[in-house]
Amino acid sequence: MAEVDTLRRFVFERYPFRGQLVHLGPAWAAMMEHHDYPPQVRDTLGEAVAATALLASTLKFQGLLALQLRGEGPMHLMLVECTEGLAMRAVARFREVPDTRDLRELSGYGTLTVTVENEGASNRYQGIVPLAGGSMSECLREYFESSEQLPTRLWLRADGTSASGLLLQRLPVSARPTGVTESGRGGVAEDEIEDAWRRVQLVADTVTADELAQLDDRDLLRRLFAEDDVRMFQSVPTYFRCRCSRARVGNMLRALGREEVDSVLAEFGQVEVRCEFCSRAYRFDAVDAAALFVPGGDAHGGGVH
Ligand SMILES: [Zn+2]
């Protein structure tokens, strides 16, 4: 049985390659819970969720990593967010039920953007990923080649119950993944590393969706890389957590402006904002709304959650 809601790193002792495996079960179910996604949209979003967790664990950041797809196609928006602690949320918007799984057609040849925001720092990194291929894994391969300059491959799959992924990355020879001993790769020729990199990718290409979904990490790595000395690290949990709050919704209403908020109040007696990620409803009555527009007013005050 595959692990659930975990991410695990592993390294090849002989080569400068590292990898990660991610499996989302209940966390993925929680992300889908309030949405009625057609299977094509659901599975694409699930792959993006697995990919974002893998991406987050290859980057050093303290804050938020966001993967966003925008276009004019049937699935015109997809957003996945992940913290450095692998707390995730995700949403997709679709106009019609698509009859394709090709990412380019699904999104209407849109753009995929990776954003990293570091907490308390002004540096915000953004990379635009060309939709070079029909799948999330092909597009992210391009992303890594162009932005990280590290050859990286991803294998992803998702359905209505789980989302899983495998990542392999080739590091510069001088870099050593944590814990790899000096003797491990002493004297390995560049040619041998090159051949091994080609081989591990070919082997990983044989992984089936069922194997990715069902095998536990140890069995999967044994099945794929039996001839390599692969060391697994302790797995870490991944989970669903929404970052929405009454204060954030209050800020959004302030940005919308008093006039707009008053007109909704006049018509409905209250303003209700439902979080798109978790479906939680935030309600503001006339008193709450007035407090939003008092200078120094408090968005936390009063109201029914
Ligand atoms: Zn929420």
Boltz pocket constraint, residues with backbone or C-beta under 6 A from the ligand:
constraints:
  - pocket:
      binder: B
      contacts: [[A, 242], [A, 243], [A, 244], [A, 275], [A, 276], [A, 277], [A, 278], [A, 279], [A, 280]]
      max_distance: 6.0
